[in-house]
Amino acid sequence: MGAEEESQEANRISGPNPNPNANPMTQGQFLSWKRQKDADASARKAEAERKRAEDIAAGVVQMNGRELFAHEPWVFDNTLY
């Protein structure tokens, strides 16, 4: 009895899922989820950009080349040489 239960348990765990779509999702539900996910991602990205801009303005972090060129283009003026 113990060996039989173990083999059934092993088959249940490692065997294929009898119903891979246990909770089917409609196209409307998927699109709603996708819009929410994209909105959350863009909100996180905007917040990170805002925080980086504040940190740069405060001098807490170092600017990369693109940011330096955007904020202080005179540094890249080669007409002085």
Secondary structure, DSSP 8 states (H G I E B T S, - for coil): -HHHHHHHHHHHHHS--S-TTSS---HHHHHHHHHHHHHHHHHHHHHHHHHHHHHHHHTSS---HHHHHHH-GGGG-GGG-
